[in-house]
Amino acid sequence: MSHLAEVYAKDLGVKIGEPIFKAHYYPIMEENYITIHNDNKVQAKEYSYWEEVIILVKKQLPDIKFIQIGNGKEPRVKNVDKFIATNSIKQSAYIIKNSIMHIGTDSLPVHIASSFNKPLVAIYGHTLPATCCPLWGDKNKHVLIESHRNGNKPSYSLKENPKNIDLIKPEEIANGVLKLLGKEECDRETLYVGQKYKDAIIHVVPDHKYSLSNKNLVIRLDLLHKEENIIHLLQSNRSSILTNKPLSDEVLSQKNIDNISYFSNDFDSDFISRAKAKGVNLRLYCEDEKNLAKLRVKFFDHQIISYSKSKKIEQAKGLVSLDGENFKIKSYSVYMKDQKVIQSFYELNDKKNLDDIFIDLDHLMIYKESNE
């Protein structure tokens, strides 16, 4: 497949030459730094795990700085040392020119880096590298990483769900950086990353009156039913509630309830009526499939969803194997219990049952490190 530049050159009747790029001075104090660019103009290009890449590189090279460049509208990558929003492409070019390396998605800064013969690591998800890879510079300084896309062909779509670019593991990118800098590969092996890993949710087990405000909360009355510990949270936080018991009118009257998920084998009619009268968004989950048909007839004006914890666990087990693995867990979603912040449902229950991992697998990053 032809490179896009070759197609343009053919159509215009010109030859592809060496670029002449005059960078404009930008005051920058750092010397030993890598530039990073994460394009969010095209959703399919935006990589979600740059912060993991930075962690892995800095594990071996703690003194190297990571400077994110862009127009300022891009989300700041967690763990970058600085985010510089420049006023022009030429100012960004100056920062790239004085860096030791550039890493990023397929976008203009990658091509600018190649024009300055800088080492670079570029990643590709919805396109083929052959059609848009950097043209200039020493090819031995280029590490081009293409998503495996689960064996599928590139979509060339501006928007993907899930994004193919996120199938690239952080250690693949980090190893590309370390290789160009003459270092050994990192010891990380990512086993699984859930599609909702980046969702920052706080699950509150109401064993205390926690002081939280303006947070995205899920109140877990299904794990501990203490309504007296949640009223203050509902007054200042937009919240979802999980419960397996009916709730009082005091709770139902709170204005910040986004939805209530009610799990039961035999729903309480009075609770459903009171919730409906209060205008609450109530979601019904039947945990016993044998009762599903009967409950759908009884509550015909409500959607009732079949929910089986055991089936959910079995389906999740098909996504990742953890038997005998010395694995670690990371998550942006956390649980609050015993006045502590806990990373997963598995750790919430003292790591006693491996099945607990699969309850919230979609919110987890699971990995192992060979030196441990």
C-alpha positions in Angstrom: 0.0 0.0 0.0 1.3 3.4 -1.0 2.3 6.1 1.5 -0.1 9.1 1.6 2.8 11.4 0.7 3.5 9.3 -2.4 -0.1 9.5 -3.5 -0.1 13.3 -3.1 3.2 13.6 -4.9 1.9 11.5 -7.8 -1.3 13.5 -8.0 0.5 16.8 -8.0 3.3 15.7 -10.2 6.1 16.5 -7.8 8.9 14.6 -6.0 9.2 14.1 -2.3 12.2 16.0 -1.0 13.8 16.8 2.3 11.8 19.2 4.5 13.1 22.6 5.5 11.6 23.4 8.8 12.6 26.6 10.8 11.7 26.1 14.4 10.9 29.2 16.5 12.6 29.7 19.8 10.6 28.6 22.9 12.1 29.1 26.4 12.6 25.8 28.0 15.0 25.0 30.9 15.0 21.2 30.7 17.7 19.4 28.7 17.4 15.6 29.2 13.8 15.2 28.1 11.4 13.2 25.9 8.5 14.9 24.1 5.2 13.2 24.1 2.1 14.0 22.1 -1.3 12.4 22.4 -3.7 13.5 19.7 -7.3 13.8 20.9 -8.7 15.5 17.7 -9.2 12.0 16.4 -10.7 9.7 19.0 -9.3 6.5 17.4 -5.8 7.9 17.8 -5.9 8.8 21.5 -3.9 6.3 23.5 -5.2 5.7 27.1 -2.1 4.3 28.9 0.7 6.8 28.5 1.1 7.2 32.2 2.0 3.5 32.4 4.6 4.0 29.7 6.2 6.8 31.7 6.3 4.7 34.9 8.1 1.9 33.1 10.7 4.1 31.4 11.4 6.1 34.6 11.9 2.9 36.5 15.2 2.5 34.6 15.8 6.2 33.7 14.5 8.3 36.7 16.3 11.4 35.6 14.7 11.7 32.2 11.8 14.2 32.0 8.7 13.8 29.9 7.3 17.0 28.3 3.9 16.8 26.8 3.4 19.2 23.8 0.2 20.3 22.1 -2.2 23.2 21.7 -3.4 23.0 25.3 -6.7 21.4 24.5 -5.5 17.9 24.9 -6.0 16.2 28.3 -2.8 16.3 30.4 -1.1 12.9 30.5 -0.8 11.8 34.1 2.9 11.5 35.2 4.3 14.0 32.6 6.8 16.4 34.2 5.4 19.3 32.2 2.7 20.1 29.7 3.7 22.9 27.3 0.8 24.4 25.3 2.6 26.3 22.5 1.2 29.0 20.3 2.4 27.6 17.0 3.7 24.4 15.4 7.1 26.0 15.0 7.4 26.5 18.8 6.5 22.8 19.3 9.1 22.0 16.6 11.8 23.9 18.7 10.9 21.8 21.8 11.1 18.5 19.7 14.4 19.6 18.1 16.0 20.0 21.5 14.7 16.7 22.9 16.5 13.4 23.1 13.4 11.6 21.6 9.8 12.0 20.6 7.0 9.5 21.3 3.4 9.8 20.3 0.5 8.8 18.1 0.5 9.2 14.4 0.4 13.0 14.1 2.4 16.0 12.9 5.0 16.0 15.8 6.1 12.5 14.7 6.9 13.8 11.2 8.6 16.9 12.6 10.8 14.6 14.8 11.8 12.6 11.7 12.7 15.8 9.9 15.1 16.6 12.7 16.4 13.0 12.6 15.3 12.4 16.2 14.8 8.9 17.6 11.0 8.3 17.8 8.4 5.8 18.9 5.1 6.1 17.1 1.9 4.0 17.6 -0.8 3.1 15.1 -4.3 1.7 15.8 -6.9 2.5 13.1 -4.4 2.8 10.2 -1.4 1.0 8.8 2.1 2.4 9.5 3.0 1.8 5.8 0.5 4.5 4.7 1.5 7.3 7.1 4.9 6.5 8.8 7.6 9.2 9.1 9.5 9.6 5.9 12.7 11.3 7.0 15.6 10.6 9.2 17.5 7.4 10.1 15.0 4.5 10.0 17.1 2.7 12.7 16.0 5.4 15.0 12.3 4.7 14.4 10.2 2.3 16.4 6.8 1.9 14.8 4.3 -0.1 16.9 1.1 -1.3 15.3 -1.9 -2.6 17.2 -2.7 -6.3 16.6 -6.4 -5.3 16.3 -7.3 -8.8 17.3 -6.4 -9.9 13.8 -8.7 -7.4 12.1 -7.9 -5.0 9.4 -7.6 -1.3 10.2 -10.9 0.5 10.3 -9.7 3.9 9.2 -12.5 5.3 11.2 -12.2 8.5 13.2 -14.0 6.9 16.2 -13.7 3.3 17.5 -15.3 1.6 20.5 -13.3 -0.1 21.8 -10.2 1.6 20.4 -7.7 -0.6 18.6 -4.8 1.6 19.7 -5.5 0.7 23.3 -4.7 -3.0 22.5 -1.0 -1.9 22.4 0.4 -2.8 25.8 2.3 -0.1 27.7 5.4 -2.2 27.9 5.6 -2.5 24.1 6.0 1.3 23.9 8.3 1.5 26.9 10.5 -1.2 25.4 10.7 0.8 22.2 11.9 3.9 24.2 14.4 1.8 26.2 15.8 0.1 23.1 16.5 3.5 21.4 18.2 4.6 24.6 20.3 1.5 24.9 18.6 0.0 27.9 17.2 -3.4 28.7 13.6 -4.2 28.2 11.3 -3.7 31.2 10.0 -6.7 33.2 6.3 -5.8 32.9 3.8 -8.1 31.3 0.3 -6.8 31.0 -2.2 -9.6 31.4 -5.4 -7.7 30.9 -6.8 -4.1 30.8 -10.5 -3.6 31.2 -12.4 -1.3 28.9 -13.5 0.8 31.9 -10.1 0.9 33.6 -9.8 4.6 33.3 -13.3 5.3 34.8 -12.6 7.0 38.1 -15.4 5.8 40.4 -15.4 5.7 44.2 -17.4 2.8 45.7 -18.4 3.7 49.2 -19.1 0.9 51.7 -21.0 3.0 54.3 -19.3 1.7 57.5 -18.4 5.3 58.4 -19.6 8.8 57.5 -17.0 9.6 54.9 -16.3 13.2 54.0 -16.5 13.4 50.2 -17.8 16.2 48.0 -18.3 16.6 44.3 -17.3 13.0 43.5 -18.6 10.3 41.3 -19.9 7.9 43.9 -21.4 4.4 43.9 -22.9 3.8 47.3 -22.7 0.1 48.1 -25.7 -0.6 50.4 -25.6 -4.1 49.0 -22.4 -4.7 50.9 -23.5 -2.9 54.1 -27.0 -1.4 54.6 -26.5 1.7 56.8 -28.6 4.5 55.4 -27.6 6.8 58.3 -24.1 7.0 56.9 -25.1 8.1 53.3 -27.6 11.0 53.6 -24.9 13.6 53.8 -23.1 12.1 50.8 -26.3 12.3 48.7 -26.6 16.0 49.6 -23.3 16.9 47.9 -22.4 14.2 45.4 -24.1 12.9 42.3 -24.4 9.2 43.2 -25.6 5.8 42.2 -26.8 3.3 44.7 -26.6 -0.5 44.7 -28.9 -2.2 47.1 -30.5 -5.6 47.8 -33.1 -4.2 50.3 -35.8 -1.5 50.1 -34.7 2.1 50.9 -36.4 4.6 53.1 -38.3 7.7 51.8 -35.5 9.8 53.3 -33.0 8.3 50.9 -35.5 8.3 48.0 -36.2 12.0 48.5 -32.5 13.1 47.9 -32.0 15.0 44.7 -28.6 13.8 43.8 -29.5 10.1 43.1 -28.5 9.3 39.5 -30.0 5.8 39.7 -30.7 2.9 42.1 -29.8 -0.7 41.1 -32.0 -3.1 43.1 -30.9 -6.7 43.2 -33.4 -9.3 44.5 -35.1 -12.6 43.8 -38.5 -11.2 44.8 -38.8 -7.4 44.6 -40.6 -5.4 47.2 -43.7 -3.9 45.6 -44.1 -1.0 48.1 -40.4 0.1 47.6 -40.9 0.1 43.8 -44.0 2.1 44.1 -42.4 4.7 46.4 -39.4 5.0 44.2 -41.6 5.5 41.1 -43.6 8.2 43.0 -40.4 10.0 43.8 -39.3 9.9 40.2 -36.2 7.8 41.0 -34.5 6.0 38.1 -34.8 2.4 39.5 -33.1 -0.5 37.8 -34.3 -4.0 38.7 -32.0 -7.0 38.6 -33.4 -10.5 39.2 -30.7 -12.8 40.6 -32.8 -16.0 40.2 -33.5 -16.9 36.6 -36.4 -19.2 37.7 -38.3 -16.2 39.0 -37.6 -13.9 36.0 -40.7 -14.6 34.0 -43.0 -14.3 37.0 -41.5 -11.0 38.1 -41.7 -9.6 34.6 -45.4 -10.3 34.6 -45.9 -8.9 38.1 -43.9 -5.7 37.3 -44.7 -5.5 33.6 -44.2 -1.7 33.4 -40.5 -2.1 34.6 -37.6 -3.5 32.7 -36.2 -6.4 34.7 -32.7 -7.6 33.9 -31.4 -11.1 34.6 -28.3 -11.0 36.7 -26.2 -14.0 37.7 -23.0 -13.4 39.6 -21.7 -16.9 38.9 -22.2 -16.4 35.1 -20.5 -13.0 35.2 -17.5 -14.6 36.9 -17.4 -17.5 34.4 -17.6 -15.1 31.4 -14.8 -12.9 32.8 -12.6 -15.9 33.4 -12.6 -16.5 29.7 -10.8 -13.1 29.2 -7.8 -13.7 31.4 -6.1 -16.6 33.1 -4.7 -15.9 36.6 -4.0 -19.4 37.8 -0.6 -19.5 39.5 0.2 -16.0 38.4 2.1 -13.6 40.7 -0.1 -10.7 39.5 -0.7 -7.1 40.5 -3.8 -5.0 40.2 -4.3 -1.3 39.4 -7.5 0.6 39.0 -8.8 4.2 38.8 -12.0 3.0 40.5 -11.5 2.4 44.2 -13.5 1.1 47.2 -13.7 3.0 50.6 -14.0 0.7 53.6 -12.6 0.8 57.1 -11.5 4.4 56.3 -9.1 3.1 53.7 -8.8 3.3 50.0 -8.8 -0.1 48.4 -8.0 -0.9 44.8 -10.4 -3.8 44.0 -13.3 -5.9 45.2 -10.7 -8.7 45.5 -8.6 -6.7 48.0 -11.8 -5.5 49.7 -12.3 -9.1 50.8 -8.7 -9.6 51.9 -7.7 -11.5 48.7 -9.4 -14.7 50.0 -11.3 -15.6 46.8 -9.8 -15.3 43.3 -13.3 -15.1 41.9 -13.7 -11.7 43.4 -11.3 -10.3 40.8 -13.7 -11.1 38.1 -16.6 -9.1 39.7 -15.0 -5.8 38.6 -12.6 -7.1 36.0 -13.7 -4.5 33.4 -12.3 -1.8 35.7 -8.9 -3.4 36.3 -5.4 -3.5 34.9 -3.7 -6.8 35.8 -0.1 -7.3 35.2 3.0 -9.2 36.5 6.6 -8.3 36.8 9.2 -11.0 36.2 11.7 -9.8 38.9 9.1 -10.4 41.7 
